[in-house]
Amino acid sequence: MEIAIVGAGVLGSIFGGLFQDKGFDVTLIEVLQERVRLIDKEGLWLQWPDGGRTHSNIAITSQVDEVGVKDVVMIAVKGYHTRSAITSALPMIGDDTIVLSVQNGLGNLEAITEAVGPERVVGGITAHSGMPVSMNEVRYVGGLGPLLVIGPFDGVSRPGFNNMVEQFQAVGLDVHTTDDINKVIWKKLIANVSTNVVAALTGLTGAIAVKHKQTVNIIEGLSRELSQVARAKGIDIPELDDPLDFSLKAFASTRDNRVSMLQDVEAGRPTEIGNLNEVIVTEGRRFNIPTPYNEAVSWLTRGVEERNRRKRSIADASNESQAVRTAIKQEGLEGLRRAVEASPLARALSIQFTQFEAGRATARMPGTPQLPNFLGYTHTGALFTLAEQTMAAVANSLGHIGLPLNCDVQFISAANPAKDVIAEARVIDTQGRIARVQVELTQDGETVAEVSEMVFLRNQ
């Protein structure tokens, strides 16, 4: 069975890796050229819930016209990109193609149906999730319940749908079917509406949030309003009897995973609030049901999105070396490496790169007598300089001038000034003109500090 997955983010990469591991012919469709180049060059890495790590040479492209018609086209983009994604996917959709969506929220299946008709659309849910490690590596967390619960959008099981399910199940994938996909989607919506936005606004993971009374109070208010709206719409599922309990169990199952909406906020991306809590507000108005909790978190989330949209880094371009700008534009990594190493602070600290490629770099700062602070440990200013130099290198390795917007530093242990410190930086993801970079500083294999930075990618 030939499968195309539109969107090679966390969800698309997980399913791409799972499907290919089971022997299916998989092609990822991705608009971010940085990710396309990296996966095409180095393949895709998956970290598994049991701690294992596997590699696959998976096909990836942004040229949909060259892919051909597929048996299954899976839409794995954010809800606000669904219409553009299904439009771009039309060249891969033939008379017998199944279009599968397990996206979060409401409205996605309707948008897909408008483009391809209801008879080929299959909807569903997955409670499995993951987190980005780099542009070509994802940590698969697993999840609560089966991998997929899917059903035809119009409720009619046709041969193509039955064949797809049989092939999934034949290779051991935990795929269940349903005659009423709407109920299944609303079941997942309980957890998505009640917990995703809470994680996005508080920064808490599920393992912590479910033990914090005030956070649980917000989850309870959100889930109660959803339950009232769902029942008014005629949705009858047992989870609506105690939506708080269901939401807390689902949230707790994500453990230390940073749920997708939190990842979006941290990366400066738009969120799926429009397919989640704002839908509850709109439907509540239709049925004259007050939804103050959902309305409040929707307003707050839109405020966060506006803050992220306004983030820009202003710099006088006249200060920039033309040679360096040319190296960045042409992705001349050797010239960029030399420029970073030649900067005054890098020279003063003898910082040298031991690995440098697009989106990834490793640098070393040797131990010297100039590094101790007044307590005798490596000065944190020197550690941050090492981190910043390495982050700057990878942020500028993608063809754009990378200018810092904000930075978060966690110093974990004191460093010995007589020993080398190693910095490993990688671009986690990009969205439009925003990139997210992470760096880990280690000494003798032990973590000294972790730094994350949001970068504005300026067109030259």
C-alpha positions as CSV (number, residue, x, y, z in Angstrom):
1,M,0.0,0.0,0.0
2,E,1.4,3.4,-1.0
3,I,0.9,6.2,1.5
4,A,1.6,9.9,1.3
5,I,1.6,11.9,4.5
6,V,1.1,15.7,4.0
7,G,3.0,17.4,6.8
8,A,6.3,16.0,8.2
9,G,6.0,17.5,11.6
10,V,5.8,15.5,14.8
11,L,2.6,13.6,14.0
12,G,3.4,13.1,10.3
13,S,6.9,11.8,11.1
14,I,5.7,9.4,13.7
15,F,3.1,7.8,11.4
16,G,5.6,7.9,8.5
17,G,8.1,6.0,10.6
18,L,5.5,3.6,11.9
19,F,4.0,2.8,8.5
20,Q,7.4,2.4,6.8
21,D,8.6,0.2,9.6
22,K,5.6,-2.1,8.8
23,G,6.6,-2.4,5.2
24,F,4.3,0.3,3.6
25,D,5.6,2.5,0.8
26,V,5.6,6.0,2.4
27,T,6.3,9.4,1.1
28,L,6.4,12.5,3.3
29,I,5.2,15.8,1.8
30,E,6.7,18.9,3.4
31,V,6.8,22.6,2.6
32,L,9.8,23.4,4.8
33,Q,12.8,23.1,2.6
34,E,15.2,22.8,5.6
35,R,13.4,19.7,6.8
36,V,13.1,18.2,3.3
37,R,16.9,18.6,2.7
38,L,17.8,17.2,6.1
39,I,15.6,14.1,6.0
40,D,16.5,13.5,2.4
41,K,20.2,13.7,3.3
42,E,20.2,11.9,6.7
43,G,16.9,10.1,7.0
44,L,14.4,10.2,9.8
45,W,15.1,9.2,13.4
46,L,12.5,8.0,15.9
47,Q,13.0,7.6,19.6
48,W,10.6,5.0,20.9
49,P,8.7,4.9,24.3
50,D,10.9,2.0,25.4
51,G,14.1,4.1,24.9
52,G,15.1,2.6,21.6
53,R,16.1,4.7,18.6
54,T,15.6,3.7,15.0
55,H,16.6,5.2,11.6
56,S,14.8,5.1,8.3
57,N,15.6,6.4,4.8
58,I,12.1,7.7,4.1
59,A,11.1,9.5,0.9
60,I,10.3,13.2,1.3
61,T,9.6,16.0,-1.1
62,S,7.8,19.3,-1.5
63,Q,7.1,18.6,-5.2
64,V,3.6,17.0,-5.0
65,D,3.2,16.8,-8.8
66,E,6.1,14.3,-9.0
67,V,4.7,11.8,-6.4
68,G,1.9,10.2,-8.4
69,V,-1.5,8.9,-7.2
70,K,-1.4,7.1,-3.9
71,D,-3.6,4.5,-2.2
72,V,-3.9,6.6,1.0
73,V,-3.2,10.3,1.5
74,M,-3.0,11.2,5.2
75,I,-3.4,14.9,6.2
76,A,-1.1,15.6,9.2
77,V,-1.0,19.4,9.3
78,K,-2.4,21.9,11.8
79,G,-6.1,22.7,11.4
80,Y,-5.5,26.2,10.1
81,H,-3.6,24.6,7.2
82,T,-6.1,21.9,6.3
83,R,-7.6,23.7,3.3
84,S,-4.3,24.6,1.7
85,A,-3.0,21.1,2.4
86,I,-5.8,19.2,0.8
87,T,-5.7,21.5,-2.2
88,S,-2.0,20.8,-2.7
89,A,-2.6,17.1,-2.3
90,L,-5.1,16.8,-5.1
91,P,-2.5,15.5,-7.7
92,M,-2.0,12.5,-5.4
93,I,-5.7,11.7,-5.1
94,G,-7.2,9.3,-7.7
95,D,-10.5,7.6,-8.0
96,D,-9.8,5.0,-5.4
97,T,-7.6,7.0,-3.0
98,I,-8.6,7.2,0.7
99,V,-8.0,10.6,2.4
100,L,-7.3,10.0,6.1
101,S,-7.3,12.7,8.8
102,V,-6.7,12.3,12.5
103,Q,-6.1,16.0,13.1
104,N,-7.2,17.7,16.3
105,G,-10.4,19.6,16.6
106,L,-13.5,20.2,14.5
107,G,-13.9,21.3,10.9
108,N,-11.0,19.5,9.3
109,L,-13.1,16.7,7.8
110,E,-15.6,19.1,6.4
111,A,-12.9,21.1,4.8
112,I,-11.4,18.0,3.2
113,T,-14.8,16.8,2.0
114,E,-15.4,20.1,0.2
115,A,-12.3,19.4,-1.9
116,V,-12.6,15.7,-2.6
117,G,-16.2,14.6,-1.7
118,P,-17.4,12.6,1.3
119,E,-17.1,9.1,-0.2
120,R,-13.3,9.0,0.1
121,V,-12.8,10.8,3.4
122,V,-11.9,8.8,6.5
123,G,-11.7,10.6,9.9
124,G,-10.4,9.4,13.2
125,I,-8.4,10.1,16.3
126,T,-5.1,9.1,17.8
127,A,-4.2,9.6,21.4
128,H,-0.5,9.0,20.6
129,S,1.9,11.9,20.6
130,G,5.5,13.0,20.5
131,M,8.0,15.8,20.7
132,P,10.5,17.2,18.2
133,V,14.1,16.5,18.9
134,S,15.5,18.1,15.8
135,M,14.4,18.8,12.2
136,N,14.8,15.0,11.4
137,E,14.2,13.4,14.8
138,V,11.1,12.9,16.8
139,R,10.6,11.4,20.3
140,Y,7.5,9.1,20.1
141,V,5.9,9.2,23.5
142,G,3.1,6.6,22.8
143,G,-0.3,7.2,24.2
144,L,-3.5,6.0,25.9
145,G,-5.5,3.5,23.9
146,P,-5.2,2.3,20.3
147,L,-2.9,3.9,17.7
148,L,-5.9,4.8,15.5
149,V,-9.7,4.8,15.7
150,I,-11.1,5.6,12.3
151,G,-14.3,5.5,10.3
152,P,-15.8,6.8,7.0
153,F,-16.9,10.4,7.2
154,D,-20.3,9.6,5.7
155,G,-20.7,6.3,7.8
156,V,-20.5,4.0,4.7
157,S,-17.8,1.3,4.7
158,R,-16.6,0.9,1.2
159,P,-14.0,-1.6,-0.2
160,G,-11.2,0.9,-0.2
161,F,-11.7,1.7,3.5
162,N,-12.0,-2.0,4.4
163,N,-8.8,-2.9,2.5
164,M,-6.9,-0.1,4.2
165,V,-7.9,-1.3,7.7
166,E,-7.2,-4.9,6.8
167,Q,-3.7,-4.1,5.7
168,F,-3.0,-2.0,8.8
169,Q,-4.2,-4.7,11.1
170,A,-2.4,-7.5,9.2
171,V,1.0,-6.0,10.1
172,G,0.1,-5.6,13.8
173,L,-0.9,-1.9,13.9
174,D,-3.5,-1.3,16.6
175,V,-6.2,0.2,14.4
176,H,-9.9,0.1,15.4
177,T,-12.9,1.1,13.4
178,T,-16.2,2.9,14.2
179,D,-19.5,3.5,12.4
180,D,-19.9,7.0,14.0
181,I,-16.7,8.9,13.7
182,N,-18.3,12.1,15.1
183,K,-18.7,10.5,18.5
184,V,-15.0,9.4,18.5
185,I,-13.8,12.9,17.5
186,W,-15.9,14.5,20.3
187,K,-14.4,12.0,22.7
188,K,-10.9,13.2,21.9
189,L,-12.1,16.8,21.8
190,I,-12.9,16.5,25.6
191,A,-9.2,16.2,26.4
192,N,-8.0,18.5,23.7
193,V,-10.3,21.4,24.7
194,S,-9.8,20.9,28.4
195,T,-6.0,20.4,28.6
196,N,-4.1,21.6,25.5
197,V,-4.8,25.3,26.1
198,V,-4.0,24.9,29.8
199,A,-0.6,23.5,28.9
200,A,-0.1,26.3,26.4
201,L,-0.9,29.1,28.8
202,T,0.9,27.6,31.9
203,G,3.8,25.8,30.3
204,L,3.0,22.7,32.5
205,T,3.3,19.2,31.4
206,G,0.5,16.7,32.1
207,A,2.4,14.9,34.9
208,I,2.6,18.2,36.8
209,A,-0.6,19.9,35.9
210,V,-2.9,17.1,37.0
211,K,-1.5,17.4,40.6
212,H,-2.0,21.2,40.7
213,K,-5.3,22.2,42.3
214,Q,-5.8,25.5,40.6
215,T,-4.9,24.1,37.2
216,V,-7.3,21.2,37.7
217,N,-10.0,23.8,38.5
218,I,-9.6,25.4,35.1
219,I,-9.6,21.9,33.4
220,E,-12.9,21.2,35.2
221,G,-14.5,24.4,34.0
222,L,-13.5,23.8,30.4
223,S,-14.6,20.2,30.4
224,R,-17.9,21.0,32.0
225,E,-18.8,23.6,29.4
226,L,-17.8,21.2,26.6
227,S,-20.0,18.5,28.1
228,Q,-23.0,20.8,28.1
229,V,-22.4,21.9,24.5
230,A,-21.9,18.3,23.3
231,R,-25.1,17.1,24.9
232,A,-27.0,20.0,23.4
233,K,-25.7,18.9,20.0
234,G,-27.0,15.3,20.6
235,I,-23.6,13.8,21.3
236,D,-24.1,10.9,23.7
237,I,-20.9,9.2,24.9
238,P,-20.1,7.9,28.4
239,E,-17.1,10.2,28.8
240,L,-19.4,13.2,29.0
241,D,-20.7,11.9,32.4
242,D,-17.4,12.7,34.0
243,P,-15.4,14.8,31.5
244,L,-12.9,16.0,34.2
245,D,-11.9,12.4,35.0
246,F,-11.4,11.6,31.4
247,S,-9.4,14.8,30.7
248,L,-7.1,14.3,33.7
249,K,-6.4,10.6,32.7
250,A,-5.6,11.6,29.1
251,F,-3.4,14.6,30.3
252,A,-1.5,12.4,32.8
253,S,-0.8,9.8,30.0
254,T,1.3,12.4,28.2
255,R,3.7,12.4,31.2
256,D,6.6,14.9,30.5
257,N,5.5,15.4,26.9
258,R,4.9,19.1,25.9
259,V,1.6,18.8,24.1
260,S,1.2,20.2,20.6
261,M,-0.3,23.6,21.6
262,L,2.4,24.3,24.1
263,Q,5.0,23.4,21.4
264,D,3.3,25.9,19.1
265,V,3.4,28.7,21.6
266,E,7.0,28.1,22.5
267,A,7.9,28.0,18.8
268,G,6.0,31.2,18.1
269,R,3.6,29.5,15.8
270,P,-0.2,30.0,15.5
271,T,-2.2,27.5,17.6
272,E,-5.2,25.4,16.9
273,I,-7.4,27.3,19.3
274,G,-9.8,28.1,16.4
275,N,-10.5,24.3,15.9
276,L,-10.8,23.7,19.7
277,N,-12.0,26.1,22.4
278,E,-13.4,28.7,20.0
279,V,-15.6,26.1,18.5
280,I,-17.1,25.4,21.9
281,V,-17.7,29.1,22.4
282,T,-19.4,29.4,19.0
283,E,-21.6,26.3,19.5
284,G,-22.4,27.5,23.0
285,R,-23.9,30.7,21.6
286,R,-26.0,28.6,19.2
287,F,-27.6,26.8,22.1
288,N,-27.6,29.7,24.5
289,I,-25.0,27.9,26.8
290,P,-22.6,30.2,28.6
291,T,-18.9,29.2,28.1
292,P,-16.9,31.7,30.1
293,Y,-13.9,29.4,30.7
294,N,-13.5,28.6,27.0
295,E,-14.0,32.2,26.0
296,A,-11.4,33.4,28.5
297,V,-8.7,30.9,27.5
298,S,-9.4,31.6,23.8
299,W,-8.9,35.4,24.3
300,L,-5.7,34.7,26.3
301,T,-4.3,32.4,23.6
302,R,-5.1,34.9,20.9
303,G,-3.2,37.4,23.0
304,V,-0.2,35.1,23.1
305,E,-0.3,34.6,19.3
306,E,-0.4,38.4,18.8
307,R,2.6,38.7,21.1
308,N,4.5,36.1,19.0
309,R,3.5,37.8,15.8
310,R,4.9,41.1,17.0
311,K,8.3,39.6,17.8
312,R,10.9,41.0,15.5
313,S,14.6,41.6,16.0
314,I,15.8,45.0,14.8
315,A,19.4,45.3,13.8
316,D,21.4,47.7,11.7
317,A,22.3,45.7,8.6
318,S,25.1,48.1,7.9
319,N,27.1,46.4,10.7
320,E,27.0,43.1,8.9
321,S,29.9,41.9,6.8
322,Q,28.9,41.4,3.2
323,A,31.0,38.3,3.0
324,V,29.2,36.8,6.0
325,R,25.8,37.8,4.6
326,T,26.7,36.1,1.3
327,A,27.9,33.0,3.0
328,I,24.6,32.8,4.9
329,K,22.5,33.4,1.8
330,Q,24.4,30.8,-0.2
331,E,24.5,28.4,2.8
332,G,28.3,28.4,2.7
333,L,28.8,26.7,5.9
334,E,32.6,26.8,5.9
335,G,32.6,30.5,5.5
336,L,30.0,30.9,8.2
337,R,32.0,28.7,10.6
338,R,35.2,30.7,10.0
339,A,33.3,34.0,10.6
340,V,31.8,32.7,13.9
341,E,35.1,31.4,15.2
342,A,36.8,34.7,14.2
343,S,34.4,36.9,16.3
344,P,36.3,38.6,19.2
345,L,34.5,36.7,22.0
346,A,34.9,33.3,20.3
347,R,38.6,34.0,19.8
348,A,39.0,35.1,23.4
349,L,37.5,31.9,24.7
350,S,39.2,29.7,22.0
351,I,35.8,28.4,20.8
352,Q,36.2,25.9,17.9
353,F,33.6,23.9,16.0
354,T,34.1,20.2,15.7
355,Q,30.9,19.7,13.7
356,F,28.9,22.1,11.6
357,E,26.2,21.4,9.1
358,A,22.8,22.8,8.2
359,G,20.7,23.0,11.4
360,R,23.2,21.3,13.7
361,A,26.6,22.1,15.2
362,T,29.0,21.1,18.0
363,A,31.6,23.4,19.5
364,R,34.3,23.1,22.2
365,M,35.5,25.6,24.7
366,P,38.8,24.5,26.3
367,G,39.5,24.9,30.0
368,T,41.8,27.9,30.6
369,P,43.0,30.0,33.6
370,Q,40.8,32.9,32.5
371,L,37.5,31.0,33.0
372,P,37.0,30.8,36.8
373,N,34.6,33.2,38.6
374,F,35.2,34.4,42.1
375,L,34.0,31.1,43.5
376,G,36.4,29.1,41.3
377,Y,33.8,27.7,38.9
378,T,33.6,28.4,35.1
379,H,32.0,31.8,34.7
380,T,28.4,31.5,33.6
381,G,29.0,34.4,31.1
382,A,31.6,32.2,29.4
383,L,29.2,29.3,29.3
384,F,26.4,31.4,27.8
385,T,28.8,32.8,25.2
386,L,29.7,29.3,24.1
387,A,26.0,28.5,23.9
388,E,25.2,31.7,22.0
389,Q,28.0,31.2,19.5
390,T,26.8,27.7,18.7
391,M,23.2,28.7,18.5
392,A,24.0,31.6,16.3
393,A,25.9,29.3,13.9
394,V,23.0,26.9,13.5
395,A,20.4,29.7,13.3
396,N,22.2,31.2,10.4
397,S,22.8,28.0,8.6
398,L,19.4,27.8,6.9
399,G,19.8,30.6,4.3
400,H,18.5,33.5,6.4
401,I,20.0,36.0,8.8
402,G,19.1,34.7,12.2
403,L,18.5,37.3,14.9
404,P,17.7,36.4,18.5
405,L,14.3,37.2,20.0
406,N,14.4,35.6,23.4
407,C,16.4,33.0,25.3
408,D,15.8,30.7,28.2
409,V,18.8,29.4,30.2
410,Q,18.9,26.7,32.8
411,F,22.2,26.1,34.6
412,I,22.2,22.6,36.0
413,S,25.6,22.1,37.5
414,A,28.8,24.1,38.0
415,A,31.6,23.5,35.5
416,N,35.2,23.0,36.2
417,P,37.2,25.8,34.5
418,A,40.2,23.5,33.9
419,K,38.2,21.1,31.7
420,D,36.6,21.5,28.2
421,V,32.9,22.3,27.8
422,I,31.1,20.9,24.7
423,A,28.1,22.7,23.2
424,E,25.7,20.7,20.9
425,A,23.1,22.9,19.2
426,R,20.3,22.0,16.8
427,V,17.4,23.7,15.1
428,I,14.2,22.0,16.5
429,D,11.8,23.5,14.0
430,T,10.9,26.5,12.0
431,Q,7.6,28.2,11.2
432,G,7.5,31.1,8.8
433,R,10.2,33.5,9.9
434,I,10.6,32.0,13.4
435,A,13.1,29.2,14.3
436,R,13.5,27.4,17.6
437,V,17.1,26.4,18.6
438,Q,18.2,24.3,21.5
439,V,21.7,23.8,22.9
440,E,23.1,21.5,25.6
441,L,26.4,22.2,27.3
442,T,28.2,19.2,28.8
443,Q,31.4,18.5,30.6
444,D,32.8,14.9,30.9
445,G,29.4,13.7,29.6
446,E,27.4,15.5,32.3
447,T,24.9,18.2,31.5
448,V,26.1,21.7,32.6
449,A,23.3,23.9,31.1
450,E,20.4,23.8,28.7
451,V,19.6,26.8,26.5
452,S,16.7,27.4,24.2
453,E,16.3,30.4,21.9
454,M,13.7,31.8,19.6
455,V,15.2,33.3,16.4
456,F,13.8,35.6,13.8
457,L,14.9,34.6,10.3
458,R,15.2,37.8,8.3
459,N,15.1,37.8,4.5
460,Q,18.2,39.5,3.2
